[in-house]
Amino acid sequence: MKVANASALADTLTRERDRALLFRTLATLRTDIALFDDVDELRWKEPTPTFAALAARLDAALTDRTRRPFAVRESPR
């Protein structure tokens, strides 16, 4: 693999090592624990009773984030 800026990549991975390891763990498919008995358990049926509250919280978070002023970046010349 050819990397355009190997030293910058090495610096970033050194600085963000814990995060890199976390993402590697999250991306790893686990076969040593049972998550469900049948793949049909993953099928969407209907929202759970807590769905409305979660949706309201997520909508509030999204609304708060979009109300923040965005930093204006000048285009490179």
mmCIF file of the N, C-alpha and C atoms, coordinates in Angstrom:
data_MODEL
# 
_entry.id   MODEL 
# 
loop_
_atom_site.group_PDB 
_atom_site.id 
_atom_site.type_symbol 
_atom_site.label_atom_id 
_atom_site.label_alt_id 
_atom_site.label_comp_id 
_atom_site.label_asym_id 
_atom_site.label_entity_id 
_atom_site.label_seq_id 
_atom_site.pdbx_PDB_ins_code 
_atom_site.Cartn_x 
_atom_site.Cartn_y 
_atom_site.Cartn_z 
_atom_site.occupancy 
_atom_site.B_iso_or_equiv 
_atom_site.pdbx_formal_charge 
_atom_site.auth_seq_id 
_atom_site.auth_comp_id 
_atom_site.auth_asym_id 
_atom_site.auth_atom_id 
_atom_site.pdbx_PDB_model_num 
ATOM 1   N N  . MET A 1 1  ? 0.846   -1.172  0.000  1.00 0.00 ? 1  MET A N  1 
ATOM 2   C CA . MET A 1 1  ? 0.000   0.000   0.000  1.00 0.00 ? 1  MET A CA 1 
ATOM 3   C C  . MET A 1 1  ? 0.890   1.234   0.000  1.00 0.00 ? 1  MET A C  1 
ATOM 4   N N  . LYS A 1 2  ? 0.628   2.122   -0.913 1.00 0.00 ? 2  LYS A N  1 
ATOM 5   C CA . LYS A 1 2  ? 1.412   3.341   -1.016 1.00 0.00 ? 2  LYS A CA 1 
ATOM 6   C C  . LYS A 1 2  ? 0.636   4.467   -0.328 1.00 0.00 ? 2  LYS A C  1 
ATOM 7   N N  . VAL A 1 3  ? 1.284   5.140   0.602  1.00 0.00 ? 3  VAL A N  1 
ATOM 8   C CA . VAL A 1 3  ? 0.650   6.227   1.343  1.00 0.00 ? 3  VAL A CA 1 
ATOM 9   C C  . VAL A 1 3  ? 1.309   7.529   0.935  1.00 0.00 ? 3  VAL A C  1 
ATOM 10  N N  . ALA A 1 4  ? 0.495   8.529   0.619  1.00 0.00 ? 4  ALA A N  1 
ATOM 11  C CA . ALA A 1 4  ? 1.019   9.808   0.142  1.00 0.00 ? 4  ALA A CA 1 
ATOM 12  C C  . ALA A 1 4  ? 1.882   10.488  1.195  1.00 0.00 ? 4  ALA A C  1 
ATOM 13  N N  . ASN A 1 5  ? 1.442   10.472  2.455  1.00 0.00 ? 5  ASN A N  1 
ATOM 14  C CA . ASN A 1 5  ? 2.199   11.136  3.507  1.00 0.00 ? 5  ASN A CA 1 
ATOM 15  C C  . ASN A 1 5  ? 2.294   10.174  4.692  1.00 0.00 ? 5  ASN A C  1 
ATOM 16  N N  . ALA A 1 6  ? 3.225   9.254   4.610  1.00 0.00 ? 6  ALA A N  1 
ATOM 17  C CA . ALA A 1 6  ? 3.363   8.196   5.608  1.00 0.00 ? 6  ALA A CA 1 
ATOM 18  C C  . ALA A 1 6  ? 3.649   8.746   6.997  1.00 0.00 ? 6  ALA A C  1 
ATOM 19  N N  . SER A 1 7  ? 4.442   9.794   7.095  1.00 0.00 ? 7  SER A N  1 
ATOM 20  C CA . SER A 1 7  ? 4.768   10.330  8.419  1.00 0.00 ? 7  SER A CA 1 
ATOM 21  C C  . SER A 1 7  ? 3.546   10.963  9.081  1.00 0.00 ? 7  SER A C  1 
ATOM 22  N N  . ALA A 1 8  ? 2.707   11.635  8.301  1.00 0.00 ? 8  ALA A N  1 
ATOM 23  C CA . ALA A 1 8  ? 1.483   12.227  8.855  1.00 0.00 ? 8  ALA A CA 1 
ATOM 24  C C  . ALA A 1 8  ? 0.529   11.122  9.309  1.00 0.00 ? 8  ALA A C  1 
ATOM 25  N N  . LEU A 1 9  ? 0.439   10.056  8.529  1.00 0.00 ? 9  LEU A N  1 
ATOM 26  C CA . LEU A 1 9  ? -0.400  8.922   8.908  1.00 0.00 ? 9  LEU A CA 1 
ATOM 27  C C  . LEU A 1 9  ? 0.118   8.286   10.193 1.00 0.00 ? 9  LEU A C  1 
ATOM 28  N N  . ALA A 1 10 ? 1.414   8.095   10.290 1.00 0.00 ? 10 ALA A N  1 
ATOM 29  C CA . ALA A 1 10 ? 2.020   7.514   11.495 1.00 0.00 ? 10 ALA A CA 1 
ATOM 30  C C  . ALA A 1 10 ? 1.773   8.404   12.709 1.00 0.00 ? 10 ALA A C  1 
ATOM 31  N N  . ASP A 1 11 ? 1.896   9.715   12.535 1.00 0.00 ? 11 ASP A N  1 
ATOM 32  C CA . ASP A 1 11 ? 1.632   10.646  13.642 1.00 0.00 ? 11 ASP A CA 1 
ATOM 33  C C  . ASP A 1 11 ? 0.181   10.558  14.097 1.00 0.00 ? 11 ASP A C  1 
ATOM 34  N N  . THR A 1 12 ? -0.739  10.519  13.135 1.00 0.00 ? 12 THR A N  1 
ATOM 35  C CA . THR A 1 12 ? -2.162  10.432  13.472 1.00 0.00 ? 12 THR A CA 1 
ATOM 36  C C  . THR A 1 12 ? -2.477  9.131   14.184 1.00 0.00 ? 12 THR A C  1 
ATOM 37  N N  . LEU A 1 13 ? -1.972  8.028   13.686 1.00 0.00 ? 13 LEU A N  1 
ATOM 38  C CA . LEU A 1 13 ? -2.238  6.736   14.327 1.00 0.00 ? 13 LEU A CA 1 
ATOM 39  C C  . LEU A 1 13 ? -1.615  6.667   15.721 1.00 0.00 ? 13 LEU A C  1 
ATOM 40  N N  . THR A 1 14 ? -0.468  7.265   15.908 1.00 0.00 ? 14 THR A N  1 
ATOM 41  C CA . THR A 1 14 ? 0.153   7.305   17.235 1.00 0.00 ? 14 THR A CA 1 
ATOM 42  C C  . THR A 1 14 ? -0.696  8.132   18.191 1.00 0.00 ? 14 THR A C  1 
ATOM 43  N N  . ARG A 1 15 ? -1.127  9.287   17.730 1.00 0.00 ? 15 ARG A N  1 
ATOM 44  C CA . ARG A 1 15 ? -1.924  10.194  18.553 1.00 0.00 ? 15 ARG A CA 1 
ATOM 45  C C  . ARG A 1 15 ? -3.306  9.613   18.841 1.00 0.00 ? 15 ARG A C  1 
ATOM 46  N N  . GLU A 1 16 ? -3.891  8.940   17.890 1.00 0.00 ? 16 GLU A N  1 
ATOM 47  C CA . GLU A 1 16 ? -5.260  8.421   17.998 1.00 0.00 ? 16 GLU A CA 1 
ATOM 48  C C  . GLU A 1 16 ? -5.288  6.902   18.166 1.00 0.00 ? 16 GLU A C  1 
ATOM 49  N N  . ARG A 1 17 ? -4.244  6.348   18.758 1.00 0.00 ? 17 ARG A N  1 
ATOM 50  C CA . ARG A 1 17 ? -4.119  4.883   18.885 1.00 0.00 ? 17 ARG A CA 1 
ATOM 51  C C  . ARG A 1 17 ? -5.322  4.257   19.578 1.00 0.00 ? 17 ARG A C  1 
ATOM 52  N N  . ASP A 1 18 ? -5.749  4.834   20.701 1.00 0.00 ? 18 ASP A N  1 
ATOM 53  C CA . ASP A 1 18 ? -6.879  4.268   21.439 1.00 0.00 ? 18 ASP A CA 1 
ATOM 54  C C  . ASP A 1 18 ? -8.150  4.236   20.591 1.00 0.00 ? 18 ASP A C  1 
ATOM 55  N N  . ARG A 1 19 ? -8.373  5.305   19.858 1.00 0.00 ? 19 ARG A N  1 
ATOM 56  C CA . ARG A 1 19 ? -9.558  5.343   18.988 1.00 0.00 ? 19 ARG A CA 1 
ATOM 57  C C  . ARG A 1 19 ? -9.448  4.325   17.855 1.00 0.00 ? 19 ARG A C  1 
ATOM 58  N N  . ALA A 1 20 ? -8.274  4.205   17.286 1.00 0.00 ? 20 ALA A N  1 
ATOM 59  C CA . ALA A 1 20 ? -8.067  3.246   16.204 1.00 0.00 ? 20 ALA A CA 1 
ATOM 60  C C  . ALA A 1 20 ? -8.349  1.827   16.691 1.00 0.00 ? 20 ALA A C  1 
ATOM 61  N N  . LEU A 1 21 ? -7.873  1.504   17.891 1.00 0.00 ? 21 LEU A N  1 
ATOM 62  C CA . LEU A 1 21 ? -8.120  0.165   18.451 1.00 0.00 ? 21 LEU A CA 1 
ATOM 63  C C  . LEU A 1 21 ? -9.600  -0.039  18.755 1.00 0.00 ? 21 LEU A C  1 
ATOM 64  N N  . LEU A 1 22 ? -10.266 1.002   19.244 1.00 0.00 ? 22 LEU A N  1 
ATOM 65  C CA . LEU A 1 22 ? -11.702 0.906   19.498 1.00 0.00 ? 22 LEU A CA 1 
ATOM 66  C C  . LEU A 1 22 ? -12.456 0.619   18.203 1.00 0.00 ? 22 LEU A C  1 
ATOM 67  N N  . PHE A 1 23 ? -12.157 1.359   17.138 1.00 0.00 ? 23 PHE A N  1 
ATOM 68  C CA . PHE A 1 23 ? -12.849 1.152   15.875 1.00 0.00 ? 23 PHE A CA 1 
ATOM 69  C C  . PHE A 1 23 ? -12.544 -0.224  15.289 1.00 0.00 ? 23 PHE A C  1 
ATOM 70  N N  . ARG A 1 24 ? -11.327 -0.710  15.490 1.00 0.00 ? 24 ARG A N  1 
ATOM 71  C CA . ARG A 1 24 ? -11.006 -2.061  15.033 1.00 0.00 ? 24 ARG A CA 1 
ATOM 72  C C  . ARG A 1 24 ? -11.868 -3.079  15.779 1.00 0.00 ? 24 ARG A C  1 
ATOM 73  N N  . THR A 1 25 ? -12.013 -2.885  17.089 1.00 0.00 ? 25 THR A N  1 
ATOM 74  C CA . THR A 1 25 ? -12.853 -3.779  17.887 1.00 0.00 ? 25 THR A CA 1 
ATOM 75  C C  . THR A 1 25 ? -14.304 -3.717  17.431 1.00 0.00 ? 25 THR A C  1 
ATOM 76  N N  . LEU A 1 26 ? -14.807 -2.515  17.212 1.00 0.00 ? 26 LEU A N  1 
ATOM 77  C CA . LEU A 1 26 ? -16.199 -2.351  16.791 1.00 0.00 ? 26 LEU A CA 1 
ATOM 78  C C  . LEU A 1 26 ? -16.462 -2.957  15.413 1.00 0.00 ? 26 LEU A C  1 
ATOM 79  N N  . ALA A 1 27 ? -15.460 -2.950  14.556 1.00 0.00 ? 27 ALA A N  1 
ATOM 80  C CA . ALA A 1 27 ? -15.623 -3.454  13.203 1.00 0.00 ? 27 ALA A CA 1 
ATOM 81  C C  . ALA A 1 27 ? -15.416 -4.966  13.096 1.00 0.00 ? 27 ALA A C  1 
ATOM 82  N N  . THR A 1 28 ? -14.997 -5.594  14.191 1.00 0.00 ? 28 THR A N  1 
ATOM 83  C CA . THR A 1 28 ? -14.715 -7.025  14.173 1.00 0.00 ? 28 THR A CA 1 
ATOM 84  C C  . THR A 1 28 ? -15.997 -7.825  14.396 1.00 0.00 ? 28 THR A C  1 
ATOM 85  N N  . LEU A 1 29 ? -16.280 -8.723  13.489 1.00 0.00 ? 29 LEU A N  1 
ATOM 86  C CA . LEU A 1 29 ? -17.439 -9.603  13.651 1.00 0.00 ? 29 LEU A CA 1 
ATOM 87  C C  . LEU A 1 29 ? -17.122 -10.638 14.716 1.00 0.00 ? 29 LEU A C  1 
ATOM 88  N N  . ARG A 1 30 ? -17.995 -10.735 15.708 1.00 0.00 ? 30 ARG A N  1 
ATOM 89  C CA . ARG A 1 30 ? -17.776 -11.649 16.817 1.00 0.00 ? 30 ARG A CA 1 
ATOM 90  C C  . ARG A 1 30 ? -18.544 -12.943 16.578 1.00 0.00 ? 30 ARG A C  1 
ATOM 91  N N  . THR A 1 31 ? -17.887 -14.057 16.805 1.00 0.00 ? 31 THR A N  1 
ATOM 92  C CA . THR A 1 31 ? -18.556 -15.357 16.685 1.00 0.00 ? 31 THR A CA 1 
ATOM 93  C C  . THR A 1 31 ? -18.569 -16.109 18.010 1.00 0.00 ? 31 THR A C  1 
ATOM 94  N N  . ASP A 1 32 ? -18.002 -15.490 19.052 1.00 0.00 ? 32 ASP A N  1 
ATOM 95  C CA . ASP A 1 32 ? -17.892 -16.182 20.334 1.00 0.00 ? 32 ASP A CA 1 
ATOM 96  C C  . ASP A 1 32 ? -19.053 -15.891 21.287 1.00 0.00 ? 32 ASP A C  1 
ATOM 97  N N  . ILE A 1 33 ? -19.998 -15.040 20.875 1.00 0.00 ? 33 ILE A N  1 
ATOM 98  C CA . ILE A 1 33 ? -21.164 -14.764 21.703 1.00 0.00 ? 33 ILE A CA 1 
ATOM 99  C C  . ILE A 1 33 ? -22.422 -14.870 20.856 1.00 0.00 ? 33 ILE A C  1 
ATOM 100 N N  . ALA A 1 34 ? -23.489 -15.333 21.474 1.00 0.00 ? 34 ALA A N  1 
ATOM 101 C CA . ALA A 1 34 ? -24.773 -15.462 20.766 1.00 0.00 ? 34 ALA A CA 1 
ATOM 102 C C  . ALA A 1 34 ? -25.558 -14.159 20.926 1.00 0.00 ? 34 ALA A C  1 
ATOM 103 N N  . LEU A 1 35 ? -25.912 -13.551 19.825 1.00 0.00 ? 35 LEU A N  1 
ATOM 104 C CA . LEU A 1 35 ? -26.684 -12.316 19.877 1.00 0.00 ? 35 LEU A CA 1 
ATOM 105 C C  . LEU A 1 35 ? -28.171 -12.572 19.678 1.00 0.00 ? 35 LEU A C  1 
ATOM 106 N N  . PHE A 1 36 ? -28.490 -13.595 18.911 1.00 0.00 ? 36 PHE A N  1 
ATOM 107 C CA . PHE A 1 36 ? -29.882 -13.950 18.653 1.00 0.00 ? 36 PHE A CA 1 
ATOM 108 C C  . PHE A 1 36 ? -29.920 -15.403 18.235 1.00 0.00 ? 36 PHE A C  1 
ATOM 109 N N  . ASP A 1 37 ? -31.098 -15.998 18.389 1.00 0.00 ? 37 ASP A N  1 
ATOM 110 C CA . ASP A 1 37 ? -31.247 -17.405 18.035 1.00 0.00 ? 37 ASP A CA 1 
ATOM 111 C C  . ASP A 1 37 ? -31.539 -17.614 16.559 1.00 0.00 ? 37 ASP A C  1 
ATOM 112 N N  . ASP A 1 38 ? -32.236 -16.657 15.960 1.00 0.00 ? 38 ASP A N  1 
ATOM 113 C CA . ASP A 1 38 ? -32.678 -16.799 14.579 1.00 0.00 ? 38 ASP A CA 1 
ATOM 114 C C  . ASP A 1 38 ? -32.565 -15.442 13.882 1.00 0.00 ? 38 ASP A C  1 
ATOM 115 N N  . VAL A 1 39 ? -32.135 -15.431 12.659 1.00 0.00 ? 39 VAL A N  1 
ATOM 116 C CA . VAL A 1 39 ? -31.956 -14.178 11.920 1.00 0.00 ? 39 VAL A CA 1 
ATOM 117 C C  . VAL A 1 39 ? -33.284 -13.422 11.789 1.00 0.00 ? 39 VAL A C  1 
ATOM 118 N N  . ASP A 1 40 ? -34.405 -14.101 11.845 1.00 0.00 ? 40 ASP A N  1 
ATOM 119 C CA . ASP A 1 40 ? -35.704 -13.422 11.761 1.00 0.00 ? 40 ASP A CA 1 
ATOM 120 C C  . ASP A 1 40 ? -35.952 -12.504 12.956 1.00 0.00 ? 40 ASP A C  1 
ATOM 121 N N  . GLU A 1 41 ? -35.222 -12.684 14.046 1.00 0.00 ? 41 GLU A N  1 
ATOM 122 C CA . GLU A 1 41 ? -35.340 -11.790 15.192 1.00 0.00 ? 41 GLU A CA 1 
ATOM 123 C C  . GLU A 1 41 ? -34.878 -10.375 14.845 1.00 0.00 ? 41 GLU A C  1 
ATOM 124 N N  . LEU A 1 42 ? -34.101 -10.238 13.784 1.00 0.00 ? 42 LEU A N  1 
ATOM 125 C CA . LEU A 1 42 ? -33.612 -8.931  13.368 1.00 0.00 ? 42 LEU A CA 1 
ATOM 126 C C  . LEU A 1 42 ? -34.611 -8.174  12.506 1.00 0.00 ? 42 LEU A C  1 
ATOM 127 N N  . ARG A 1 43 ? -35.651 -8.833  12.067 1.00 0.00 ? 43 ARG A N  1 
ATOM 128 C CA . ARG A 1 43 ? -36.653 -8.207  11.191 1.00 0.00 ? 43 ARG A CA 1 
ATOM 129 C C  . ARG A 1 43 ? -37.405 -7.119  11.957 1.00 0.00 ? 43 ARG A C  1 
ATOM 130 N N  . TRP A 1 44 ? -37.591 -5.967  11.311 1.00 0.00 ? 44 TRP A N  1 
ATOM 131 C CA . TRP A 1 44 ? -38.339 -4.860  11.900 1.00 0.00 ? 44 TRP A CA 1 
ATOM 132 C C  . TRP A 1 44 ? -39.804 -5.260  12.007 1.00 0.00 ? 44 TRP A C  1 
ATOM 133 N N  . LYS A 1 45 ? -40.372 -5.085  13.174 1.00 0.00 ? 45 LYS A N  1 
ATOM 134 C CA . LYS A 1 45 ? -41.788 -5.399  13.377 1.00 0.00 ? 45 LYS A CA 1 
ATOM 135 C C  . LYS A 1 45 ? -42.574 -4.115  13.606 1.00 0.00 ? 45 LYS A C  1 
ATOM 136 N N  . GLU A 1 46 ? -42.191 -3.395  14.611 1.00 0.00 ? 46 GLU A N  1 
ATOM 137 C CA . GLU A 1 46 ? -42.820 -2.119  14.931 1.00 0.00 ? 46 GLU A CA 1 
ATOM 138 C C  . GLU A 1 46 ? -41.957 -1.433  15.985 1.00 0.00 ? 46 GLU A C  1 
ATOM 139 N N  . PRO A 1 47 ? -42.153 -0.151  16.169 1.00 0.00 ? 47 PRO A N  1 
ATOM 140 C CA . PRO A 1 47 ? -41.346 0.527   17.187 1.00 0.00 ? 47 PRO A CA 1 
ATOM 141 C C  . PRO A 1 47 ? -41.695 0.031   18.591 1.00 0.00 ? 47 PRO A C  1 
ATOM 142 N N  . THR A 1 48 ? -40.710 0.038   19.453 1.00 0.00 ? 48 THR A N  1 
ATOM 143 C CA . THR A 1 48 ? -40.943 -0.348  20.845 1.00 0.00 ? 48 THR A CA 1 
ATOM 144 C C  . THR A 1 48 ? -41.603 0.825   21.573 1.00 0.00 ? 48 THR A C  1 
ATOM 145 N N  . PRO A 1 49 ? -42.112 0.595   22.762 1.00 0.00 ? 49 PRO A N  1 
ATOM 146 C CA . PRO A 1 49 ? -42.754 1.686   23.513 1.00 0.00 ? 49 PRO A CA 1 
ATOM 147 C C  . PRO A 1 49 ? -41.816 2.865   23.799 1.00 0.00 ? 49 PRO A C  1 
ATOM 148 N N  . THR A 1 50 ? -40.518 2.642   23.823 1.00 0.00 ? 50 THR A N  1 
ATOM 149 C CA . THR A 1 50 ? -39.579 3.731   24.117 1.00 0.00 ? 50 THR A CA 1 
ATOM 150 C C  . THR A 1 50 ? -39.136 4.496   22.867 1.00 0.00 ? 50 THR A C  1 
ATOM 151 N N  . PHE A 1 51 ? -39.620 4.082   21.705 1.00 0.00 ? 51 PHE A N  1 
ATOM 152 C CA . PHE A 1 51 ? -39.171 4.699   20.459 1.00 0.00 ? 51 PHE A CA 1 
ATOM 153 C C  . PHE A 1 51 ? -39.514 6.189   20.381 1.00 0.00 ? 51 PHE A C  1 
ATOM 154 N N  . ALA A 1 52 ? -40.720 6.563   20.769 1.00 0.00 ? 52 ALA A N  1 
ATOM 155 C CA . ALA A 1 52 ? -41.148 7.968   20.656 1.00 0.00 ? 52 ALA A CA 1 
ATOM 156 C C  . ALA A 1 52 ? -40.238 8.880   21.473 1.00 0.00 ? 52 ALA A C  1 
ATOM 157 N N  . ALA A 1 53 ? -39.886 8.466   22.687 1.00 0.00 ? 53 ALA A N  1 
ATOM 158 C CA . ALA A 1 53 ? -39.014 9.289   23.530 1.00 0.00 ? 53 ALA A CA 1 
ATOM 159 C C  . ALA A 1 53 ? -37.619 9.401   22.920 1.00 0.00 ? 53 ALA A C  1 
ATOM 160 N N  . LEU A 1 54 ? -37.110 8.304   22.398 1.00 0.00 ? 54 LEU A N  1 
ATOM 161 C CA . LEU A 1 54 ? -35.790 8.327   21.763 1.00 0.00 ? 54 LEU A CA 1 
ATOM 162 C C  . LEU A 1 54 ? -35.801 9.220   20.532 1.00 0.00 ? 54 LEU A C  1 
ATOM 163 N N  . ALA A 1 55 ? -36.841 9.107   19.715 1.00 0.00 ? 55 ALA A N  1 
ATOM 164 C CA . ALA A 1 55 ? -36.947 9.935   18.512 1.00 0.00 ? 55 ALA A CA 1 
ATOM 165 C C  . ALA A 1 55 ? -37.002 11.414  18.880 1.00 0.00 ? 55 ALA A C  1 
ATOM 166 N N  . ALA A 1 56 ? -37.720 11.753  19.937 1.00 0.00 ? 56 ALA A N  1 
ATOM 167 C CA . ALA A 1 56 ? -37.801 13.147  20.374 1.00 0.00 ? 56 ALA A CA 1 
ATOM 168 C C  . ALA A 1 56 ? -36.430 13.648  20.824 1.00 0.00 ? 56 ALA A C  1 
ATOM 169 N N  . ARG A 1 57 ? -35.685 12.811  21.557 1.00 0.00 ? 57 ARG A N  1 
ATOM 170 C CA . ARG A 1 57 ? -34.348 13.211  21.996 1.00 0.00 ? 57 ARG A CA 1 
ATOM 171 C C  . ARG A 1 57 ? -33.418 13.419  20.813 1.00 0.00 ? 57 ARG A C  1 
ATOM 172 N N  . LEU A 1 58 ? -33.464 12.502  19.846 1.00 0.00 ? 58 LEU A N  1 
ATOM 173 C CA . LEU A 1 58 ? -32.602 12.621  18.666 1.00 0.00 ? 58 LEU A CA 1 
ATOM 174 C C  . LEU A 1 58 ? -32.969 13.843  17.842 1.00 0.00 ? 58 LEU A C  1 
ATOM 175 N N  . ASP A 1 59 ? -34.264 14.105  17.704 1.00 0.00 ? 59 ASP A N  1 
ATOM 176 C CA . ASP A 1 59 ? -34.709 15.269  16.951 1.00 0.00 ? 59 ASP A CA 1 
ATOM 177 C C  . ASP A 1 59 ? -34.253 16.546  17.640 1.00 0.00 ? 59 ASP A C  1 
ATOM 178 N N  . ALA A 1 60 ? -34.342 16.584  18.966 1.00 0.00 ? 60 ALA A N  1 
ATOM 179 C CA . ALA A 1 60 ? -33.888 17.764  19.711 1.00 0.00 ? 60 ALA A CA 1 
ATOM 180 C C  . ALA A 1 60 ? -32.395 17.968  19.527 1.00 0.00 ? 60 ALA A C  1 
ATOM 181 N N  . ALA A 1 61 ? -31.630 16.890  19.575 1.00 0.00 ? 61 ALA A N  1 
ATOM 182 C CA . ALA A 1 61 ? -30.178 16.998  19.392 1.00 0.00 ? 61 ALA A CA 1 
ATOM 183 C C  . ALA A 1 61 ? -29.851 17.493  17.993 1.00 0.00 ? 61 ALA A C  1 
ATOM 184 N N  . LEU A 1 62 ? -30.550 16.985  16.993 1.00 0.00 ? 62 LEU A N  1 
ATOM 185 C CA . LEU A 1 62 ? -30.320 17.417  15.613 1.00 0.00 ? 62 LEU A CA 1 
ATOM 186 C C  . LEU A 1 62 ? -30.691 18.881  15.452 1.00 0.00 ? 62 LEU A C  1 
ATOM 187 N N  . THR A 1 63 ? -31.821 19.272  16.021 1.00 0.00 ? 63 THR A N  1 
ATOM 188 C CA . THR A 1 63 ? -32.263 20.660  15.933 1.00 0.00 ? 63 THR A CA 1 
ATOM 189 C C  . THR A 1 63 ? -31.262 21.584  16.599 1.00 0.00 ? 63 THR A C  1 
ATOM 190 N N  . ASP A 1 64 ? -30.780 21.215  17.790 1.00 0.00 ? 64 ASP A N  1 
ATOM 191 C CA . ASP A 1 64 ? -29.786 22.033  18.482 1.00 0.00 ? 64 ASP A CA 1 
ATOM 192 C C  . ASP A 1 64 ? -28.519 22.175  17.653 1.00 0.00 ? 64 ASP A C  1 
ATOM 193 N N  . ARG A 1 65 ? -28.099 21.083  17.022 1.00 0.00 ? 65 ARG A N  1 
ATOM 194 C CA . ARG A 1 65 ? -26.870 21.115  16.237 1.00 0.00 ? 65 ARG A CA 1 
ATOM 195 C C  . ARG A 1 65 ? -27.021 22.008  15.002 1.00 0.00 ? 65 ARG A C  1 
ATOM 196 N N  . THR A 1 66 ? -28.193 21.998  14.375 1.00 0.00 ? 66 THR A N  1 
ATOM 197 C CA . THR A 1 66 ? -28.365 22.798  13.160 1.00 0.00 ? 66 THR A CA 1 
ATOM 198 C C  . THR A 1 66 ? -28.574 24.274  13.467 1.00 0.00 ? 66 THR A C  1 
ATOM 199 N N  . ARG A 1 67 ? -28.883 24.589  14.710 1.00 0.00 ? 67 ARG A N  1 
ATOM 200 C CA . ARG A 1 67 ? -29.055 25.995  15.082 1.00 0.00 ? 67 ARG A CA 1 
ATOM 201 C C  . ARG A 1 67 ? -27.733 26.682  15.381 1.00 0.00 ? 67 ARG A C  1 
ATOM 202 N N  . ARG A 1 68 ? -26.694 25.907  15.599 1.00 0.00 ? 68 ARG A N  1 
ATOM 203 C CA . ARG A 1 68 ? -25.387 26.499  15.888 1.00 0.00 ? 68 ARG A CA 1 
ATOM 204 C C  . ARG A 1 68 ? -24.859 27.185  14.640 1.00 0.00 ? 68 ARG A C  1 
ATOM 205 N N  . PRO A 1 69 ? -24.229 28.326  14.825 1.00 0.00 ? 69 PRO A N  1 
ATOM 206 C CA . PRO A 1 69 ? -23.659 28.988  13.641 1.00 0.00 ? 69 PRO A CA 1 
ATOM 207 C C  . PRO A 1 69 ? -22.492 28.170  13.088 1.00 0.00 ? 69 PRO A C  1 
ATOM 208 N N  . PHE A 1 70 ? -22.462 28.073  11.809 1.00 0.00 ? 70 PHE A N  1 
ATOM 209 C CA . PHE A 1 70 ? -21.387 27.330  11.150 1.00 0.00 ? 70 PHE A CA 1 
ATOM 210 C C  . PHE A 1 70 ? -20.218 28.265  10.899 1.00 0.00 ? 70 PHE A C  1 
ATOM 211 N N  . ALA A 1 71 ? -19.053 27.717  11.039 1.00 0.00 ? 71 ALA A N  1 
ATOM 212 C CA . ALA A 1 71 ? -17.856 28.492  10.744 1.00 0.00 ? 71 ALA A CA 1 
ATOM 213 C C  . ALA A 1 71 ? -17.768 28.683  9.235  1.00 0.00 ? 71 ALA A C  1 
ATOM 214 N N  . VAL A 1 72 ? -17.508 29.864  8.832  1.00 0.00 ? 72 VAL A N  1 
ATOM 215 C CA . VAL A 1 72 ? -17.391 30.159  7.395  1.00 0.00 ? 72 VAL A CA 1 
ATOM 216 C C  . VAL A 1 72 ? -15.949 29.973  6.992  1.00 0.00 ? 72 VAL A C  1 
ATOM 217 N N  . ARG A 1 73 ? -15.745 29.079  6.037  1.00 0.00 ? 73 ARG A N  1 
ATOM 218 C CA . ARG A 1 73 ? -14.384 28.836  5.549  1.00 0.00 ? 73 ARG A CA 1 
ATOM 219 C C  . ARG A 1 73 ? -14.215 29.510  4.211  1.00 0.00 ? 73 ARG A C  1 
ATOM 220 N N  . GLU A 1 74 ? -13.099 30.155  4.058  1.00 0.00 ? 74 GLU A N  1 
ATOM 221 C CA . GLU A 1 74 ? -12.815 30.771  2.776  1.00 0.00 ? 74 GLU A CA 1 
ATOM 222 C C  . GLU A 1 74 ? -12.315 29.704  1.814  1.00 0.00 ? 74 GLU A C  1 
ATOM 223 N N  . SER A 1 75 ? -12.702 29.835  0.567  1.00 0.00 ? 75 SER A N  1 
ATOM 224 C CA . SER A 1 75 ? -12.241 28.868  -0.417 1.00 0.00 ? 75 SER A CA 1 
ATOM 225 C C  . SER A 1 75 ? -10.779 29.159  -0.748 1.00 0.00 ? 75 SER A C  1 
ATOM 226 N N  . PRO A 1 76 ? -9.996  28.083  -0.942 1.00 0.00 ? 76 PRO A N  1 
ATOM 227 C CA . PRO A 1 76 ? -8.584  28.277  -1.289 1.00 0.00 ? 76 PRO A CA 1 
ATOM 228 C C  . PRO A 1 76 ? -8.443  28.897  -2.664 1.00 0.00 ? 76 PRO A C  1 
ATOM 229 N N  . ARG A 1 77 ? -7.436  29.717  -2.801 1.00 0.00 ? 77 ARG A N  1 
ATOM 230 C CA . ARG A 1 77 ? -7.230  30.392  -4.097 1.00 0.00 ? 77 ARG A CA 1 
ATOM 231 C C  . ARG A 1 77 ? -5.985  29.930  -4.759 1.00 0.00 ? 77 ARG A C  1 
# 
